[in-house]
């Protein structure tokens, strides 16, 4: 079971908390991807004596340490540090893997912060369970599948993380039970429909229980999203940033260079700087690929 993920930040409140995405991880701590297939959610703890989600987000923003997580959670805040489509570096190892499939490239990472004496508080665990359940919805993980696809860092590499959920297996089972109950409580509730308008049923291209999944489909199909009452909850708008000299861009999948030549597939996964701009012709990364593209084939980051 895996889900192709091309979305970046989540927009839904988690347990009443708006997810903050204003402190992004240093680019040296994760892999930038256009999309990837995700199956697992890996739970961690920060392992500090006492810290906050914001402090962790700031640390990974300013330090190139080859480690990252998608989310940091405390009692009152949730910070998203890495976009969902990007690969956070959180459960890799130079040693032995104890899980046959879960790796950085196919998982989301949630870091639970500590509230004193290296312990995760009950409220942080609750918030993390709601976030985990929401990510389960994005990945179409049912309550009956939580035991398979929601893991501890320990389950992947045998690192003692989250320590209190390794030392006390009952606490880990309790966390998963909370996630399962949240998922069960949401069954057969709100449905978000992707359509041109509420009245034009024939234009519908999908129906989703998760708003972010509906928005992702609407963006792809250039349509709107409506809740069960017919209220428009997302309006598709064409928003494109202008390509300028010095800006960071990605190349659209399948695009050829300015002279119509094909480029290597890995080129589409990277972010480049526009070093020269002459009309519609942009030269990217003089010290690297040093290739020109039509600006219509570039996506400003």
C-alpha positions as CSV (number, residue, x, y, z in Angstrom):
1,X,0.0,0.0,0.0
2,X,1.4,3.4,-1.0
3,X,0.1,6.8,-2.0
4,X,1.7,9.2,-4.5
5,X,2.3,12.5,-2.6
6,X,2.8,15.7,-4.6
7,X,1.4,18.2,-2.1
8,X,3.5,20.4,0.2
9,X,2.0,21.8,3.4
10,X,-1.2,20.7,5.1
11,X,-3.9,23.4,5.6
12,X,-6.3,21.6,8.1
13,X,-6.3,22.4,11.8
14,X,-5.1,19.4,13.9
15,X,-6.9,19.0,17.2
16,X,-7.8,22.7,16.9
17,X,-4.2,23.7,16.2
18,X,-3.3,25.6,13.0
19,X,-0.1,24.0,11.6
20,X,2.7,26.6,11.2
21,X,4.9,26.3,8.1
22,X,6.9,29.5,8.3
23,X,10.2,27.9,9.5
24,X,11.4,25.5,6.9
25,X,14.3,23.0,7.4
26,X,17.7,23.8,6.0
27,X,18.0,22.5,2.4
28,X,20.9,20.3,3.5
29,X,18.7,18.2,5.8
30,X,16.3,16.6,3.3
31,X,15.8,15.6,-0.3
32,X,13.6,17.9,-2.5
33,X,11.1,15.9,-4.6
34,X,8.4,16.7,-7.0
35,X,6.4,13.7,-5.7
36,X,7.1,10.4,-4.0
37,X,5.2,7.3,-2.9
38,X,4.5,7.1,0.9
39,X,3.3,4.2,2.9
40,X,4.5,4.7,6.5
41,X,4.3,7.2,9.4
42,X,7.2,7.1,11.8
43,X,7.0,8.5,15.3
44,X,10.0,10.0,17.1
45,X,10.8,12.1,20.1
46,X,13.3,14.9,20.2
47,X,15.2,13.3,23.2
48,X,15.9,16.7,24.9
49,X,15.4,17.5,28.5
50,X,12.8,20.1,27.8
51,X,12.0,21.8,24.4
52,X,9.3,23.1,22.1
53,X,8.2,22.6,18.5
54,X,9.2,26.1,17.5
55,X,12.8,25.7,19.0
56,X,13.3,22.5,17.0
57,X,12.0,24.1,13.8
58,X,14.4,27.0,14.3
59,X,17.3,24.6,15.0
60,X,16.8,22.6,11.8
61,X,16.2,25.8,9.8
62,X,19.6,27.3,10.7
63,X,21.7,24.1,11.0
64,X,22.9,21.8,8.2
65,X,22.9,18.5,10.2
66,X,21.7,15.9,7.6
67,X,18.7,15.1,9.7
68,X,15.1,16.4,9.6
69,X,11.4,15.6,10.3
70,X,8.2,16.7,8.6
71,X,6.6,17.8,11.8
72,X,7.5,18.9,15.4
73,X,4.7,18.8,17.9
74,X,4.3,20.1,21.5
75,X,1.4,20.9,23.8
76,X,0.2,24.0,21.9
77,X,1.9,24.1,18.5
78,X,2.6,22.0,15.4
79,X,5.4,23.1,13.0
80,X,5.8,21.6,9.6
81,X,9.5,21.8,8.7
82,X,9.6,19.7,5.5
83,X,6.9,19.5,2.8
84,X,5.0,16.2,2.5
85,X,6.4,15.5,-1.0
86,X,10.0,15.9,0.2
87,X,12.0,13.2,1.8
88,X,12.9,13.9,5.4
89,X,16.0,12.2,6.8
90,X,14.8,10.7,10.0
91,X,15.1,6.9,10.1
92,X,18.1,6.0,8.0
93,X,21.0,4.0,9.4
94,X,24.5,2.8,8.4
95,X,23.8,-0.3,10.4
96,X,21.0,-2.9,10.2
97,X,17.4,-2.2,9.4
98,X,14.8,-4.1,11.4
99,X,11.9,-3.3,9.2
100,X,11.9,-4.8,5.7
101,X,10.2,-1.9,3.9
102,X,10.0,1.4,5.8
103,X,12.7,3.9,4.8
104,X,13.1,7.7,4.7
105,X,11.9,7.8,1.1
106,X,8.5,6.2,1.8
107,X,7.5,7.7,5.1
108,X,6.4,10.8,7.0
109,X,8.2,11.7,10.2
110,X,6.6,13.2,13.4
111,X,8.8,14.4,16.2
112,X,7.2,14.7,19.6
113,X,8.9,17.3,21.8
114,X,9.6,16.8,25.5
115,X,8.1,18.8,28.4
116,X,10.6,18.1,31.2
117,X,12.8,15.2,32.3
118,X,13.1,13.9,28.7
119,X,9.4,12.9,28.8
120,X,6.7,13.6,26.2
121,X,3.6,15.1,27.9
122,X,0.1,13.6,27.6
123,X,-1.1,16.7,25.7
124,X,1.8,16.4,23.2
125,X,1.0,12.8,22.7
126,X,-2.7,13.6,22.1
127,X,-1.8,16.3,19.5
128,X,0.6,13.9,17.8
129,X,-2.1,11.2,17.7
130,X,-4.4,13.6,15.9
131,X,-1.7,14.6,13.5
132,X,-0.8,10.9,12.9
133,X,-4.5,10.1,12.2
134,X,-4.8,13.0,9.7
135,X,-1.7,11.7,7.9
136,X,-3.3,8.2,7.9
137,X,-6.3,9.7,6.2
138,X,-4.1,11.3,3.5
139,X,-2.5,7.9,2.9
140,X,-5.8,6.1,3.1
141,X,-4.7,4.0,6.1
142,X,-7.7,2.6,7.9
143,X,-8.0,2.0,11.6
144,X,-7.4,-1.7,11.0
145,X,-4.1,-1.0,9.2
146,X,-2.5,1.3,11.9
147,X,-0.5,-1.5,13.4
148,X,1.1,-2.1,10.0
149,X,1.8,1.4,8.8
150,X,2.3,3.5,12.0
151,X,5.7,2.7,13.5
152,X,8.2,3.9,16.1
153,X,11.7,4.8,15.0
154,X,12.7,1.8,17.1
155,X,10.7,-0.5,14.8
156,X,12.8,0.6,11.9
157,X,16.4,0.7,13.2
158,X,16.2,-0.3,16.9
159,X,17.1,3.2,18.0
160,X,15.5,3.8,21.4
161,X,13.0,6.3,20.1
162,X,10.5,7.4,21.4
163,X,12.2,6.1,24.5
164,X,9.2,6.0,26.8
165,X,7.2,4.1,24.1
166,X,10.0,1.6,23.8
167,X,10.5,1.1,27.5
168,X,6.7,0.9,28.0
169,X,5.1,-1.1,25.2
170,X,1.7,-0.4,26.7
171,X,2.2,3.3,26.1
172,X,2.9,2.6,22.4
173,X,-0.2,0.5,22.1
174,X,-2.2,3.2,23.8
175,X,-1.0,5.8,21.3
176,X,-2.0,3.5,18.4
177,X,-5.4,2.9,20.0
178,X,-5.9,6.6,20.1
179,X,-5.1,7.0,16.5
180,X,-7.4,4.1,15.6
181,X,-10.3,5.7,17.6
182,X,-9.8,9.0,15.9
183,X,-10.0,7.3,12.5
184,X,-13.1,5.3,13.4
185,X,-14.9,8.5,14.7
186,X,-14.4,10.2,11.3
187,X,-15.8,7.4,9.2
188,X,-18.8,8.3,7.1
189,X,-18.6,12.0,7.9
190,X,-17.7,14.9,5.7
191,X,-17.2,14.3,1.9
192,X,-15.4,16.8,-0.2
193,X,-16.4,16.8,-3.9
194,X,-14.2,18.1,-6.7
195,X,-16.4,19.8,-9.4
196,X,-16.7,22.8,-11.7
197,X,-19.7,23.9,-9.7
198,X,-22.0,22.4,-7.1
199,X,-24.8,22.1,-9.6
200,X,-22.7,20.4,-12.3
201,X,-22.6,16.9,-10.9
202,X,-21.4,15.5,-14.2
203,X,-18.2,17.5,-13.9
204,X,-17.2,15.8,-10.7
205,X,-13.7,14.1,-10.8
206,X,-13.5,12.8,-7.2
207,X,-14.9,12.7,-3.7
208,X,-12.7,12.7,-0.6
209,X,-12.9,12.5,3.2
210,X,-9.7,14.5,3.5
211,X,-9.8,18.1,2.4
212,X,-6.2,18.3,1.4
213,X,-6.6,15.3,-0.9
214,X,-9.6,17.0,-2.5
215,X,-7.6,20.2,-3.0
216,X,-4.7,18.3,-4.6
217,X,-7.2,16.7,-7.0
218,X,-8.8,20.1,-7.7
219,X,-5.5,21.7,-8.4
220,X,-4.6,19.0,-10.9
221,X,-8.1,19.1,-12.6
222,X,-8.4,23.0,-12.3
223,X,-11.7,22.6,-10.5
224,X,-13.3,23.7,-7.1
225,X,-14.0,21.7,-3.9
226,X,-17.4,21.6,-2.2
227,X,-18.4,20.1,1.1
228,X,-21.5,18.0,1.7
229,X,-23.8,21.1,2.0
230,X,-22.7,22.5,-1.3
231,X,-20.5,25.2,0.2
232,X,-17.4,26.0,-1.9
233,X,-14.4,25.4,0.4
234,X,-11.7,25.7,-2.2
235,X,-11.6,27.8,-5.3
236,X,-9.2,27.0,-8.1
237,X,-7.1,30.0,-9.0
238,X,-4.3,30.2,-11.5
239,X,-1.3,31.5,-9.5
240,X,2.0,31.6,-11.2
241,X,5.1,33.5,-10.0
242,X,7.2,35.3,-12.6
243,X,10.6,33.9,-13.5
244,X,13.3,36.5,-12.6
245,X,17.1,36.5,-12.6
246,X,18.4,34.9,-9.4
247,X,15.2,33.1,-8.5
248,X,15.0,29.4,-7.7
249,X,13.1,27.2,-10.1
250,X,12.2,23.6,-10.9
251,X,11.8,22.3,-14.5
252,X,8.4,20.9,-15.5
253,X,8.4,17.1,-15.9
254,X,9.1,16.1,-19.5
255,X,10.2,19.6,-20.6
256,X,13.0,19.9,-23.2
257,X,15.7,22.5,-23.2
258,X,15.4,25.8,-25.1
259,X,16.7,24.1,-28.2
260,X,14.3,21.2,-28.1
261,X,16.7,18.7,-26.8
262,X,15.8,16.1,-24.2
263,X,17.4,16.2,-20.7
264,X,18.2,13.6,-18.1
265,X,15.3,12.5,-15.9
266,X,17.1,13.5,-12.7
267,X,17.1,17.1,-13.8
268,X,13.4,17.4,-13.0
269,X,13.9,16.6,-9.4
270,X,16.3,19.4,-8.6
271,X,16.0,23.1,-7.8
272,X,18.1,25.5,-9.9
273,X,19.0,29.2,-9.8
274,X,18.3,31.4,-12.9
275,X,21.7,32.8,-13.7
276,X,20.7,34.6,-17.0
277,X,17.4,35.8,-18.3
278,X,16.9,37.1,-21.9
279,X,13.3,37.4,-22.9
280,X,11.8,33.9,-22.6
281,X,15.2,32.2,-22.4
282,X,16.5,31.4,-19.0
283,X,20.0,29.9,-18.3
284,X,20.1,27.7,-15.2
285,X,23.0,27.0,-12.9
286,X,26.0,28.1,-14.9
287,X,28.3,26.1,-12.6
288,X,26.2,23.0,-12.8
289,X,23.9,21.9,-15.7
290,X,24.4,25.3,-17.4
291,X,21.4,24.8,-19.7
292,X,18.8,27.1,-21.2
293,X,15.0,26.6,-20.9
294,X,11.9,28.5,-22.0
295,X,10.5,30.2,-19.0
296,X,7.1,28.6,-19.6
297,X,8.7,25.3,-18.6
298,X,9.9,26.5,-15.3
299,X,8.2,26.5,-11.9
300,X,9.2,29.2,-9.4
301,X,9.9,27.8,-5.9
